[in-house]
Amino acid sequence: MGGQRPPFQPLGPDAAVFVISVAAELSGLHPQTLRTYERMGLITPGRTGGGGRRYSHRDIELLREISDLTSSGIGIEGVRRILDLENKVAALAQRNHELAAELEATRDALRQALAVRRADGLPNKLPVLRQPDAGQSIVVWRRGR
């Protein structure tokens, strides 16, 4: 008897599993179009050890988006620019999320420090947690990494 079979684990959207003919059918494009888009740098499929292309679900969605854009009359350079801008927006949204989480963690740490100071009977000297007087501003500086 062989060893135990590992439990089934569903593949993620980046798992490169589709051969070019399946990817072409799923995206509604000709296989040669997929090769052309790869040469142009619009898509980068995975590769097998033997060099065969393998497309992921995310690749299929990208191919569909490219197809929609080109069929609406947008030229390939326009498509490239749109995809680049979409990637930048996604990266900025991710960075914004990271910074918001970092800010909340910093605020929590400051609140904890204030609670310790209060428990020790010390005054609040943490400007970011002090209530500003009317007309007063607080500027918090963050050192670069």
C-alpha positions as CSV (number, residue, x, y, z in Angstrom):
1,M,0.0,0.0,0.0
2,G,1.2,3.5,-0.8
3,G,1.4,6.4,1.6
4,Q,-1.5,8.6,2.5
5,R,-2.7,10.9,-0.2
6,P,-2.4,14.6,0.7
7,P,-5.7,16.4,1.3
8,F,-7.1,18.2,-1.7
9,Q,-6.1,21.9,-1.9
10,P,-7.9,24.1,-4.3
11,L,-5.7,26.0,-6.7
12,G,-5.4,29.8,-6.4
13,P,-6.0,32.3,-9.2
14,D,-2.3,32.4,-10.1
15,A,-1.9,28.7,-10.5
16,A,-0.7,28.2,-14.1
17,V,-2.7,25.2,-15.3
18,F,-4.3,25.9,-18.7
19,V,-2.5,25.0,-21.9
20,I,-2.6,27.5,-24.7
21,S,-5.5,25.9,-26.6
22,V,-7.7,25.9,-23.4
23,A,-6.7,29.5,-22.5
24,A,-7.5,30.6,-26.1
25,E,-10.9,29.0,-25.9
26,L,-11.7,30.4,-22.4
27,S,-10.6,33.9,-23.4
28,G,-12.3,33.8,-26.8
29,L,-9.0,34.6,-28.6
30,H,-6.9,32.7,-31.1
31,P,-3.8,30.9,-29.8
32,Q,-1.6,33.0,-32.1
33,T,-3.1,36.2,-30.5
34,L,-2.0,34.9,-27.1
35,R,1.5,34.3,-28.4
36,T,1.5,37.9,-29.9
37,Y,0.3,39.4,-26.6
38,E,3.1,37.5,-24.8
39,R,5.7,38.8,-27.3
40,M,4.4,42.3,-26.7
41,G,4.7,41.9,-22.9
42,L,1.0,42.2,-22.2
43,I,0.9,38.8,-20.6
44,T,3.4,36.4,-19.1
45,P,2.2,32.9,-18.9
46,G,4.0,30.3,-16.7
47,R,6.2,27.7,-18.3
48,T,6.6,24.0,-17.9
49,G,10.0,22.4,-17.6
50,G,9.8,21.6,-21.3
51,G,8.9,25.3,-22.2
52,G,5.2,24.8,-22.8
53,R,3.0,27.8,-21.9
54,R,0.6,27.5,-18.9
55,Y,-2.0,30.1,-18.2
56,S,-3.7,30.9,-14.9
57,H,-7.2,32.0,-14.1
58,R,-5.8,35.5,-13.6
59,D,-4.1,35.3,-17.0
60,I,-7.5,34.3,-18.6
61,E,-9.2,37.3,-16.9
62,L,-6.4,39.6,-18.2
63,L,-6.8,38.2,-21.7
64,R,-10.5,38.9,-21.6
65,E,-9.9,42.4,-20.4
66,I,-7.4,43.0,-23.3
67,S,-10.0,41.6,-25.7
68,D,-12.7,43.8,-24.4
69,L,-10.5,46.9,-24.6
70,T,-9.3,46.2,-28.2
71,S,-12.8,45.3,-29.4
72,S,-14.0,48.7,-28.1
73,G,-11.5,50.4,-30.4
74,I,-8.6,51.0,-28.1
75,G,-5.2,50.4,-29.7
76,I,-2.7,48.0,-28.2
77,E,-0.5,50.9,-26.8
78,G,-3.6,52.3,-25.2
79,V,-4.4,48.9,-23.7
80,R,-0.8,48.7,-22.4
81,R,-1.2,52.1,-20.8
82,I,-4.6,51.2,-19.2
83,L,-3.2,48.0,-17.8
84,D,-0.2,49.8,-16.4
85,L,-2.4,52.4,-14.7
86,E,-4.6,49.7,-13.3
87,N,-1.6,48.0,-11.8
88,K,-0.4,51.3,-10.3
89,V,-3.9,52.0,-8.8
90,A,-3.9,48.5,-7.3
91,A,-0.4,49.0,-5.9
92,L,-1.3,52.4,-4.4
93,A,-4.5,50.9,-2.9
94,Q,-2.5,48.2,-1.3
95,R,0.1,50.7,0.1
96,N,-2.7,52.8,1.4
97,H,-4.2,49.8,3.2
98,E,-0.7,49.0,4.7
99,L,-0.3,52.6,5.8
100,A,-3.7,52.7,7.4
101,A,-3.0,49.5,9.3
102,E,0.4,51.0,10.4
103,L,-1.3,54.2,11.6
104,E,-3.9,52.3,13.6
105,A,-1.1,50.1,15.2
106,T,0.8,53.3,16.1
107,R,-2.3,54.9,17.6
108,D,-3.0,51.7,19.6
109,A,0.6,51.8,20.9
110,L,0.2,55.4,21.9
111,R,-3.1,54.8,23.6
112,Q,-1.4,52.0,25.6
113,A,1.5,54.3,26.5
114,L,-1.0,56.9,27.6
115,A,-2.9,54.4,29.8
116,V,0.4,53.4,31.5
117,R,1.2,57.0,32.1
118,R,-2.2,57.6,33.6
119,A,-2.0,54.5,35.8
120,D,1.4,55.9,37.0
121,G,-0.2,59.3,37.7
122,L,1.8,61.0,35.0
123,P,0.4,63.7,32.7
124,N,-0.3,63.1,29.1
125,K,2.7,64.5,27.1
126,L,2.0,62.6,24.0
127,P,0.9,65.3,21.6
128,V,-0.9,63.0,19.2
129,L,-3.2,61.9,22.0
130,R,-3.8,65.3,23.6
131,Q,-6.9,67.1,22.7
132,P,-5.8,70.3,20.9
133,D,-7.0,73.7,22.0
134,A,-9.2,75.6,19.6
135,G,-7.1,77.0,16.7
136,Q,-4.2,74.7,17.5
137,S,-2.7,72.2,15.0
138,I,-0.7,69.1,15.6
139,V,1.8,67.9,13.0
140,V,3.1,64.3,13.3
141,W,6.4,63.6,11.5
142,R,7.3,60.2,10.3
143,R,10.9,59.3,9.6
144,G,11.7,57.7,6.3
145,R,12.7,54.1,6.3
